[in-house]
Amino acid sequence: MSSGTHRVAVLVHDGVKLLDMADPAEVFGEANLLGADYRITLVSTTGADVAPRSGCGSPSTAAPPRSRTPTRS
């Protein structure tokens, strides 16, 4: 595994279960305790907050980065 910071994006949507948002953060957080360097971000397709199934609020989310399509010269 390469050294340095690794960015992890967890895609969330309306109706998401809170455990589905929290579990990846817990796993990568544990890896960080063992010396890894993961940065976890919750993302939605629009960048807007989502409404979890339980009705609890969600943390702010970001829109995923747009993929870059190679251009021809």
LINHUFEN-V938037 format. One record per pair of residues at least 6 apart in sequence whose C-alpha atoms are under 7 Angstrom apart, sorted by sequence separation. I is the first residue (numbers start at 0). J is the second residue. D is the distance in Angstrom with one decimal. If there is no record, write none. Layout:
i=I j=J d=D
i=I j=J d=D
This chain:
i=31 j=37 d=6.4
i=50 j=56 d=6.3
i=51 j=57 d=6.8
i=50 j=57 d=6.6
i=49 j=57 d=6.1
i=48 j=57 d=6.3
i=27 j=37 d=6.3
i=48 j=58 d=6.9
i=48 j=59 d=5.3
i=48 j=60 d=5.6
i=47 j=60 d=6.1
i=46 j=60 d=5.5
i=47 j=61 d=6.9
i=24 j=39 d=6.5
i=46 j=61 d=4.2
i=46 j=62 d=3.7
i=43 j=60 d=6.1
i=45 j=62 d=5.4
i=42 j=60 d=4.8
i=43 j=61 d=6.2
i=44 j=62 d=5.6
i=41 j=60 d=5.2
i=42 j=61 d=4.6
i=43 j=62 d=5.4
i=44 j=63 d=6.4
i=41 j=61 d=6.5
i=42 j=62 d=5.4
i=43 j=63 d=6.8
i=42 j=63 d=5.9
i=7 j=37 d=6.8
i=11 j=41 d=6.7
i=5 j=36 d=6.1
i=6 j=37 d=5.8
i=7 j=38 d=6.0
i=8 j=39 d=5.9
i=9 j=40 d=6.2
i=10 j=41 d=6.1
i=11 j=42 d=6.0
i=12 j=43 d=6.1
i=4 j=36 d=4.9
i=5 j=37 d=4.7
i=6 j=38 d=4.8
i=7 j=39 d=4.8
i=8 j=40 d=4.9
i=9 j=41 d=4.9
i=10 j=42 d=4.9
i=11 j=43 d=5.3
i=3 j=36 d=6.5
i=4 j=37 d=5.8
i=5 j=38 d=6.2
i=6 j=39 d=6.1
i=7 j=40 d=6.3
i=8 j=41 d=5.8
i=9 j=42 d=5.9
i=10 j=43 d=5.6
i=8 j=42 d=6.3
i=17 j=51 d=6.6
i=16 j=51 d=5.9
i=13 j=49 d=4.9
i=14 j=50 d=5.9
i=15 j=51 d=4.8
i=16 j=52 d=5.7
i=12 j=49 d=5.7
i=13 j=50 d=4.7
i=14 j=51 d=4.5
i=15 j=52 d=5.6
i=13 j=51 d=5.7
i=14 j=52 d=4.2
